[in-house]
Amino acid sequence: VANIPFALLRPADGKILLERARLGYLPSTSFYRALMQRPLFAEPPRLLAIGDAVYPEPWGALPTARAEAWAVSRIFDGSTALVGREATESRFRDAYRGYNIYHFATHGHLSGVLASTDSALLLTRGAADDGRLTATEISRLDLSRSHLTVLSACETAVSTSVGSASLGSISAAFLAAGTPAVIGSQWQVSDDSTAALMMDFYGSFLDLGAAAALRSAQLAVRRDKRWRHPFFWAAFVLYGWDK
């Protein structure tokens, strides 16, 4: 069920759900209760963007993702972009506590059912790390004072597990680390349309909140004749708290 793009469901009136309301996913009622008990932090938004790392073969460069990371880092005062050779796991670990919004414009690697915790965001390999920020490593971070994580990468919200598993190993790892809201993708996404969607999202995020801003951005991309097909805009979903 977690991998169903509910935004595309079409009730009897003929309109898809995205046209009717903003949408969000919650892993469980216990997670919702924990969110309701979470302290509210009034710090202004400070965004850390990670984009277009140096990838090993067969992963190719993401030039639009680099531009995306630079662009979103200019939206809020006191924000930073780590791109190219600077986009290492060590640099992220050293810096992340100074920020409360995290934006990853990078490759996502989805592992199988038997190794779902090995799913990872691919970063630049450094002297002290392997360039794979895995779901297990993410879940051990302290993101308790964060507002939002945006995963502008492929398949970051795909559930690879069965039974009591999470909504998607990478997205769920950020929730487990303390992020109250995560935007992830349910399939491989287009570089160009994703960059356009993300810029539109941040343009209204502070005014509308995460879920409504995501809906607005998806509708905007959908109106572009180049990207009308749901492939280009329906992959992204919000998990967690819409505040």
C-alpha positions as CSV (number, residue, x, y, z in Angstrom):
1,V,0.0,0.0,0.0
2,A,2.9,2.4,0.8
3,N,4.0,2.3,-2.8
4,I,0.7,3.4,-4.3
5,P,0.6,7.0,-5.6
6,F,-2.6,8.0,-4.0
7,A,-2.5,11.4,-5.8
8,L,-3.5,9.6,-9.0
9,L,-6.6,7.8,-7.6
10,R,-9.7,9.0,-9.3
11,P,-13.0,9.0,-7.4
12,A,-16.4,9.0,-9.0
13,D,-16.4,12.7,-9.8
14,G,-13.5,12.2,-12.3
15,K,-10.9,14.4,-10.5
16,I,-7.7,12.8,-9.2
17,L,-7.1,13.1,-5.5
18,L,-4.3,15.6,-6.1
19,E,-6.9,18.1,-7.5
20,R,-9.1,17.7,-4.5
21,A,-6.8,17.9,-1.5
22,R,-3.2,17.9,-0.1
23,L,-1.9,14.4,0.7
24,G,0.4,12.9,3.3
25,Y,1.4,9.5,4.6
26,L,1.8,8.4,8.2
27,P,3.6,5.1,9.0
28,S,1.4,4.3,12.1
29,T,-0.8,5.8,14.8
30,S,2.1,5.5,17.3
31,F,4.3,7.6,15.0
32,Y,1.5,10.2,14.8
33,R,1.2,10.3,18.6
34,A,5.0,10.8,18.8
35,L,4.8,13.7,16.3
36,M,2.0,15.3,18.4
37,Q,4.3,15.2,21.4
38,R,7.3,16.6,19.6
39,P,8.4,20.1,20.8
40,L,7.9,22.9,18.3
41,F,11.1,24.8,17.4
42,A,10.9,28.4,16.3
43,E,14.3,28.7,14.6
44,P,14.3,30.3,11.2
45,P,14.8,27.9,8.2
46,R,18.5,27.1,7.5
47,L,18.9,24.7,4.6
48,L,21.8,22.4,3.8
49,A,21.7,21.2,0.2
50,I,23.8,18.3,-1.1
51,G,23.9,18.0,-4.9
52,D,25.6,16.2,-7.8
53,A,28.3,14.4,-5.9
54,V,31.2,12.6,-7.7
55,Y,29.7,9.2,-8.4
56,P,31.4,5.9,-9.1
57,E,30.5,4.0,-12.3
58,P,27.9,3.2,-13.6
59,W,26.3,6.3,-11.9
60,G,26.4,9.4,-14.2
61,A,26.7,13.0,-13.3
62,L,23.6,15.1,-12.5
63,P,24.3,18.6,-13.8
64,T,20.7,19.8,-13.2
65,A,20.9,18.5,-9.7
66,R,24.0,20.6,-9.0
67,A,22.1,23.7,-10.3
68,E,19.1,22.7,-8.1
69,A,21.2,22.4,-5.0
70,W,22.8,25.9,-5.6
71,A,19.4,27.4,-6.3
72,V,17.5,26.0,-3.2
73,S,20.4,27.0,-1.0
74,R,19.9,30.6,-1.9
75,I,16.2,30.7,-0.9
76,F,16.8,30.9,2.9
77,D,19.4,33.1,4.7
78,G,22.3,31.2,6.3
79,S,22.0,28.2,4.0
80,T,24.8,26.2,2.3
81,A,25.3,23.9,-0.7
82,L,27.8,21.0,-0.8
83,V,28.3,20.0,-4.4
84,G,30.8,18.0,-6.4
85,R,33.9,17.0,-4.4
86,E,32.6,18.8,-1.3
87,A,29.5,16.6,-1.1
88,T,31.0,13.9,1.1
89,E,29.5,12.0,3.9
90,S,32.0,13.5,6.3
91,R,31.2,17.1,5.3
92,F,27.5,16.4,5.8
93,R,28.1,14.9,9.2
94,D,30.3,17.8,10.3
95,A,27.7,20.4,9.1
96,Y,24.2,19.0,9.5
97,R,23.6,20.0,13.1
98,G,23.7,23.7,12.1
99,Y,20.7,23.3,9.8
100,N,17.1,22.3,10.0
101,I,16.1,21.6,6.4
102,Y,18.1,19.1,4.4
103,H,17.8,18.8,0.6
104,F,19.5,15.9,-1.2
105,A,19.7,16.3,-5.0
106,T,21.7,13.1,-5.7
107,H,21.4,9.5,-6.8
108,G,19.4,7.1,-4.6
109,H,20.2,3.4,-4.6
110,L,17.4,1.1,-3.7
111,S,18.5,-2.3,-2.2
112,G,16.4,-5.4,-2.2
113,V,14.0,-6.9,0.4
114,L,16.8,-8.8,2.2
115,A,19.1,-5.8,2.5
116,S,16.7,-2.8,2.6
117,T,18.8,-1.1,5.3
118,D,21.6,-0.9,2.7
119,S,19.5,1.5,0.5
120,A,21.6,4.7,0.3
121,L,22.0,8.2,-0.9
122,L,25.1,8.3,-3.0
123,L,27.6,11.0,-2.0
124,T,31.2,11.7,-2.9
125,R,33.7,9.2,-1.6
126,G,36.1,10.7,0.9
127,A,39.2,9.6,2.8
128,A,37.1,8.6,5.8
129,D,33.9,7.3,4.2
130,D,32.6,5.2,1.3
131,G,30.3,7.7,-0.4
132,R,27.1,5.8,0.6
133,L,24.9,7.3,3.3
134,T,22.9,4.2,4.1
135,A,19.5,4.0,5.7
136,T,21.1,2.5,8.8
137,E,23.6,5.4,9.1
138,I,20.8,7.9,8.5
139,S,18.7,6.5,11.3
140,R,21.5,7.0,13.8
141,L,21.7,10.8,13.1
142,D,20.3,13.3,15.5
143,L,17.7,15.2,13.5
144,S,15.4,16.0,16.5
145,R,15.6,19.8,15.9
146,S,15.0,19.6,12.1
147,H,11.9,20.7,10.2
148,L,12.0,18.9,6.9
149,T,14.1,16.6,4.7
150,V,13.6,16.6,0.9
151,L,15.0,13.7,-1.1
152,S,15.2,14.9,-4.7
153,A,16.5,11.5,-5.8
154,C,15.2,8.3,-7.3
155,E,13.1,5.7,-5.3
156,T,13.8,7.1,-1.9
157,A,10.3,6.3,-0.7
158,V,9.9,2.8,-2.1
159,S,9.1,0.2,0.4
160,T,11.3,-2.9,-0.2
161,S,10.1,-4.8,2.8
162,V,7.1,-6.8,3.9
163,G,5.2,-7.3,7.1
164,S,5.9,-4.5,9.7
165,A,8.3,-2.7,7.5
166,S,8.5,1.0,7.0
167,L,7.1,3.2,4.2
168,G,10.4,3.2,2.5
169,S,13.8,2.5,3.9
170,I,15.6,5.9,3.1
171,S,12.6,8.1,3.9
172,A,11.8,6.1,7.0
173,A,15.4,6.3,8.2
174,F,15.1,10.1,8.3
175,L,11.8,9.8,10.2
176,A,13.6,7.5,12.7
177,A,16.4,10.0,13.1
178,G,13.9,12.7,14.2
179,T,12.9,14.5,11.0
180,P,9.1,15.2,11.4
181,A,8.5,15.4,7.6
182,V,10.2,13.8,4.6
183,I,9.5,14.2,0.9
184,G,10.6,11.2,-1.1
185,S,10.0,9.6,-4.5
186,Q,8.2,6.4,-5.4
187,W,10.1,5.7,-8.7
188,Q,13.0,7.0,-10.8
189,V,12.5,10.6,-11.6
190,S,13.4,13.1,-14.3
191,D,16.2,15.5,-13.6
192,D,14.7,18.6,-15.3
193,S,11.1,18.3,-14.1
194,T,12.2,17.5,-10.6
195,A,14.3,20.6,-10.4
196,A,11.3,22.7,-11.6
197,L,9.1,21.0,-9.0
198,M,11.5,21.6,-6.2
199,M,11.9,25.3,-6.9
200,D,8.1,25.7,-7.0
201,F,7.8,23.8,-3.8
202,Y,10.3,26.0,-1.8
203,G,8.6,29.1,-3.3
204,S,5.5,28.5,-1.3
205,F,6.7,26.2,1.5
206,L,6.8,28.8,4.3
207,D,3.4,30.2,3.4
208,L,1.5,26.9,2.8
209,G,3.3,24.2,4.7
210,A,4.9,21.1,3.2
211,A,1.9,19.1,1.9
212,A,0.1,22.1,0.3
213,A,3.3,23.4,-1.2
214,L,4.1,20.0,-2.7
215,R,0.6,19.8,-4.1
216,S,0.9,23.2,-5.6
217,A,4.3,22.3,-7.2
218,Q,2.9,19.1,-8.6
219,L,0.0,20.9,-10.2
220,A,2.3,23.5,-11.7
221,V,4.5,20.9,-13.3
222,R,1.5,19.0,-14.5
223,R,0.3,22.1,-16.4
224,D,3.6,22.3,-18.3
225,K,2.9,20.5,-21.7
226,R,6.4,18.8,-21.5
227,W,5.6,17.2,-18.2
228,R,1.9,16.4,-18.2
229,H,2.4,12.7,-17.7
230,P,2.2,11.5,-14.1
231,F,5.7,10.1,-14.4
232,F,7.1,13.6,-14.1
233,W,5.2,14.9,-11.0
234,A,3.4,12.1,-9.2
235,A,6.4,10.3,-7.7
236,F,6.9,12.7,-4.8
237,V,5.0,12.1,-1.6
238,L,5.1,13.6,1.9
239,Y,5.7,11.3,4.9
240,G,5.1,12.6,8.4
241,W,3.9,15.9,9.8
242,D,2.4,18.7,7.7
243,K,3.4,21.8,9.6
